């Protein structure tokens, strides 16, 4: 597994310049957590770390889904030690969150050196169109992000169809925002939508989110693989240009299903992952 110190799969030059692979992340869910409702061709049993190993992706976002994983996390997090970076959700899928969860993850970060950030999934409630976390809560959280040896990143999830929602008071309280297109058919407009996103968050660290399964049609393989290929190539260009600092592939839960999308992305990562990025990129 690509390690923080660099391996054959994750090289860092002596001057600190990273590769494309170093900027790639896998969106992780507990093994089997998505099996019941997303029309998979067969049940998935792969863990997030196994999926990251298979894809040769060195960074992992661990996101709670349907109450899983359950506390405590120490044994669950143990196999994540060789990963380069880990980010953990304090707001899970569908806005799932609790004060106990947040406190536990913050405490875990103090004991887990490669836990570098916190994630707020489904930050906007899909039914109400309102943020799940108040401005006051975000401001209070700022004081907790500084650890003795590092400052934790705080990532907000934002979809193309949410770009008109007023987040002016929320956005200054996080330093990372990831951009997602819910329906794969809407990727036809990814360039114009990304430009709107970029204008909205000009000073944040921006990430491009790439789905490996079409959740936007209640669960199906991506019908037009060319749209995913184009998204990845645009993401690579934006990464080279410094318009994004990373790409995220979602989810770990489909990596063991024999999907064409997964295998294409895996081969694409093998092809471009070793390319060094210019020092100014990201």
Secondary structure as GFF3:
##gff-version 3
##sequence-region A 1 282
A	DSSP	three_ten_helix	21	23	.	.	.	ID=ss1
A	DSSP	beta_strand	24	28	.	.	.	ID=ss2
A	DSSP	alpha_helix	48	55	.	.	.	ID=ss3
A	DSSP	beta_strand	59	62	.	.	.	ID=ss4
A	DSSP	alpha_helix	74	78	.	.	.	ID=ss5
A	DSSP	beta_strand	85	91	.	.	.	ID=ss6
A	DSSP	three_ten_helix	93	95	.	.	.	ID=ss7
A	DSSP	alpha_helix	99	111	.	.	.	ID=ss8
A	DSSP	beta_strand	115	120	.	.	.	ID=ss9
A	DSSP	alpha_helix	135	142	.	.	.	ID=ss10
A	DSSP	beta_strand	153	159	.	.	.	ID=ss11
A	DSSP	three_ten_helix	160	162	.	.	.	ID=ss12
A	DSSP	alpha_helix	168	171	.	.	.	ID=ss13
A	DSSP	beta_strand	176	180	.	.	.	ID=ss14
A	DSSP	three_ten_helix	184	189	.	.	.	ID=ss15
A	DSSP	alpha_helix	190	200	.	.	.	ID=ss16
A	DSSP	beta_strand	205	211	.	.	.	ID=ss17
A	DSSP	three_ten_helix	215	217	.	.	.	ID=ss18
A	DSSP	alpha_helix	225	241	.	.	.	ID=ss19
A	DSSP	beta_strand	246	250	.	.	.	ID=ss20
A	DSSP	three_ten_helix	252	254	.	.	.	ID=ss21
A	DSSP	alpha_helix	260	272	.	.	.	ID=ss22
###
